[in-house]
Amino acid sequence: MTSSPRCARGCAKRGGPDRSAPVPQAKLAKHNEQLPDDSQVLPELRAIVMRALNRSSLLITAALPYKILPPNFNRYTGAHNHYGPHVDNTLRPLPDGSYLRTDVSATLFLSAPDEYDGGELSIEDTFGTHSVKLNAGSLVIYPSGSIHEVKPVTQGERLACYMFIQSLVKDVESRRHLFEMDMALMSLRERYGDDDADLIRADRPVSEPGAIAGRSAETAIAEPGSHVQKGRIATCTIRPWNFAFVCYMSA
């Protein structure tokens, strides 16, 4: 793995030949290792994760994804053991030359919590600061504009996969309300049945049918430490902050 910068909404300046050139704030905060773009295993790993992402109706409901940036993989260990406080860049380039608006960030944990000390993902929002350290194969999503960091890994190594999602609904609160409505409808369907006339009327699309049908996302299960494999969602727990949630995977 090689060190590789991530972009951020904020930029800073640092010393060097061109002091006027803005440096992405996240680049200055980044102290981890990343699987390089020319790695021979990267396409296969990305494909495995993306195939799994395409199977989760819950993640589709929560993030309402329109585009997903190809996943990347990173490692925290030794001297490259943390990622300071930062926000993610508003736009990310896609392989076809277009850009993705980063509405939702996602972290897929690939190492078991007992394989490393420290390394908590810390996320700040209007509800406070939340520390996240999950089992391998667990995914957490959160607004890309929130301040977040990875605390120093003091022992062992922390492997993870991260990605960015452009949502069909840009506003965080609007996505949260739509998600809560969808969860309520699912609960009512379980109680009254799918053929209830009032529920059928209430379950009409909130956007163009073609756009809704075209969205796709999910997450993947990972064996402790490194290897990603196919998986399915077992349970998901909603976290009490700005529309972040956790998906626990099973084989």
N, C-alpha and C positions, 0 to 999 in steps of 0.2 A: 504494500500500500504506500501511497505517497500523499504528502500534505496537499490539500486542494482547497481554495477559498470558496465560501458561499457568499452570495450577495445579501445586502440588507437594505431596508427602506432608508436608513440613515447612512450618511457617508461622513468620513473624517479625513483629515489631512495628516500626513506623516512626513518625516524628513526624507530626502532623496534628491535626485537630479531635478525633478519637477515638483516643487512644493505646492504648486497651484492645482495639481491633479487630485481630484477627490478619490479617496480610498474607501471602498465599502466598509461600513462599520463592522459588519460580521467577519470580514477578512481579518481585521485586527484582533477580533475576539476569538478566532478559531485556533485551537491548539489540539487537533486530532489528526488522524490519518484517514485517507479515503481511497477506496479502490479506484484506480485510474480508469479513465474512459477507454483506453486501449487494451484493458485487461481482456484476455481471451474468455474468461469465465463470466464476465459482466453481462453479455447478452442473454445467456441462459438463465442467470439468476434473475434478471429483470423480467424475463418471460414467465418464469415460475410465479413470481410475485404478482405480475399483472393478470395472469390467468386466474389466480385466486381472488384478486381484487374484483374481478368481473362476476363473482358469484354471490356477493353479499347484498341482499335486499335491505338489510339494516343500515349498512354504510351508505347505500344509495339514498335511503330516506334521510339520513343525517347530514350528509355532505352535499347532496344533489349535484354530483360531479358532472361537469361538462368536458373538461380535459384533465388528464393526469400527466405530470412530468415523469419521464422514465425514472424509476427508483434508483437511488445511489446507496452505497454501503460504506460504513465508516467503522473505525476502531479507536478506542481510548485505552491507552496503556503507556507506561513508562513516562518519558518526557512529554508525550503528546496525549495528555490525560484529561483535558477539559475543554469546554467551549463557553466563553464568557457571555455575559448578558448581551442580547442582540434581538433585533426584529428581522424578519425575512424580507427580501427584496420584493417590491410590488410586482415586478415583471420578471419572467424567466424565459430565456430563448428555448424554443423547441427544435428538434432535429430538422424539421422541414423549413426552418427559417422564420416561422411565425413566433408569436409570444404567448405565454400563458400568464394570466393574472393570478397571483397567489392569494387565494382567499382562505384556504385551509392547509395547514401543515400536518404531517402525519409521521409518527415514529413507530417503527416496528422493532420490538426488542428481540434480539437473537441470542443473547446470553442469559443464563439463569441468574437470579439475584445473588445466589451464594457463590458464584464464580468470580465475583469482584466486590470490592469495598468502595463505597462512594458511588459516583456516577449517576446520581439522581437527576432526572429531568425536572427542572423547576420552571413553572409557568406562572406569570403574573397576569391578573385580570381584575375586573371591577369587584370580584368576590374575594380578592386577596391573592396570596401566593400558595401554589400547590406543588407538592413534591411527588414525583411519579417514578417508581421503580418496579417494573412488572415482570411477570414470568416470561420466559422465552416463548415467542409466538403471540404475544399480546401487542395490540396496536392502540395507540392513543392519538386522537386528532384534536386540534385546537386552532383558533384563529391565527393566521400568519402574522397579523399585526401586533400580537401580544408579545411582551418582553419575555424571553425564555433563555435558559442556559442549561448546560450540563455540568454538574459539580465535578470536581477532580476525582478521578479514579485512583485510589491510594494503593490498591493491591489487585492483581489479576488483570483481566482485560474485558472491556465492554464492547460487544459487537452489536451493531444496529443497522437498520435500513430506514431511510427517510425519503419522503416524497412530498410534492406540492400539488394541490388540487385547485383548479378553477371551477367554482360552483356556478350553477345556473342562477343562483340567487346570491348576489354579492353581499348584501347586508347581513351581519351576524344575527341580529335580533329577529329578522324576518325568517332566516333559516331555522332558528330555534323555535319560533312559533309554528312554522310548518311541520317541524319534527314532532312537536308536542301534539299537534292536531292529528298527525298520522298515527302516533302511538295510541292516542285516545280512540281513533277509529278501529285500530286493530284489536284493542281491548273490548270494544263494543261488539265487534264481529264475533269474537270468541264467546261473548255472553249471549248474543241474540241470533247468531248465524249469518252466513254470507248472503242469504236470500231475503234478509229484512229490507222492506221497501224503503224505509227512511234512511237506512245506512247506504243503500245503493245510490240514492240521490245525494247523500253527503259526500260520497267517495268519488265525485267527479274530478277530473284533472285540474290542477291549479295553473297549468301552463299549456303550451301547445303540445298535443299528443306526440308529435314526432320528436320533440325535444326530450320529453320524459322517457320515451321508449329508447332513446339513444344514450341515456346515461348509464354508466357502469362503474362499479368499484367494489372492492372487498379487501381482505387482507390475507396473509399467508401464515401457516404454522412454521415454526423453526425448531430444529433440534437444538439442544443446549450447546452454545458455543459458536457454531458457524453455519452448518448446512441448512438451507431452506428447502422445504418440501411442500407438496400440496396439502391443503387443509380446508376445513369448513368452520363456520362460527359455531361455538357451543353455547356460550352465553355472552351477553353484553351488559355492562353496568354503566348507567348514565352518571357522569360526574357533575357536581353542583357548581359548575362555573360556565364560562361563555361557550357552551356548546361543545365541550370536549367530552369524549366518551371512550371507553375502553372495550375492546373486543378480546375475549379469551378464546383461543382456538383449540380444537381437538382434531386428531387425525381422522 
